[in-house]
């Protein structure tokens, strides 16, 4: 029946199905691609990496191009979900920043192409009495419960682990238990665990301090100049979202074209400018206006980055342990 | 006590409808934030110009109509059989479907479909969403119609049989017409439940079958725009009209 419906509404057009994070393309990116390559693109968005994985897990989801975070690349590769990339079909790969040409999670760029990157830090209103410059500040009672943390196990446990001086990727049971206890201690001081959706509340002044990704924080700061972003002193997590082609894809030609299209300097620059994201494309960054190119929230200096640590994919038993502790934190 | 009854009634209605009224009021607001700026119909126009929303609405309507048709048909016959044969265990098992959390139903359906698709070479799509909706709506339909059947006089059917009617004729000419208000009520409930559903639909939807709740959820994550208000007002008014019409039909009998 759906086949008949599809036949009625769409003809023999070329299709591409892209599933991406929200706010990661400019308004004209997809329509321009559709025009240039004579195809229709089904473009949908998701709000969390777990949501993406749930959809593509079965290997028969219908999506062609998706954008997992760096810590999901290795698990997805092990589940046989990713297509090995033929670099010959991606001539614009050379535009990537040197930092991302041989990344930790995929040294040969065999399966993914880094897209946008950022950090997890603290977004706060400058008017607060105690400027949150370290994770430890989020455990004090100075913000009258107008604090939120991200609804993400890796991020919350990561912040706790960093506060205790351990790695964000720790698999040590003792360290994780201590992190869990810290998080449970913090819970009464929090308003909620929220992801990007808390941005409007911070802009409106409802929430004073939020653990937030750098790119989202930049959009908030644009809308409310009384906000600022800090890179916690104890250390923080780095992440990068990468474009991949799923092995189940039936539209590999268009998928390669789309990946290559996103690597073009002018396309990547337009997205970075309109959506205020930090692109991994150095050729694109070079053509951005100076105010954007040197924005320290989006493109932190090398000395700040030295405090950052990339998320890593964790082995099964460690992941299960962390999930259990996250459930305990959430239900305490 | 009697004097306070109208007060309680008013309070109950206010509790239910005040949020909806606020939603409706701000759908006419000429500004994106919740501060009154001016009166405009722009957002209603924007809803129809937004092709994703229109497509979502059409998908939702199609799924709801088809699912309602099948669920009501199957559910009515199931309820009739359960009532005839007096099977309390089987009836009780249907409550399991109602009681289990939507996420459990959704994940189990997803696993089942993906397992089947290994042999059938299919993918998730409108067909899986419709099947999922039929399966969880069945319980609602059966329960509503069973409730109606419990007030039904068994001797009417026996009388029809005595007068020479076959079982099928007895059902068609005696039971079914008397059941019609119950069937209509069940169909309406089924339509609403199916149109509103988010959790199960988001798990079994395919690439091309985004329904309205899924699109509204994605829009709300980006920061709420009054288009969502306008859309919600239209849906509420539409469903309200349906309820009024069905109420009228029921009272006419």
Interface residues (C-beta under 8 A of the other chain):
Chain A: X1 X2 X5 X6 X17 X22 X23 X42 X44 X45 X47 X54 X58 X60 X61 X62 X63 X196 X197 X199 X200 X204
Chain B: X33 X110 X114 X117 X123 X124 X125 X126 X127 X130 X203 X206 X207 X208 X209 X210 X218 X220 X221 X222 X223 X224
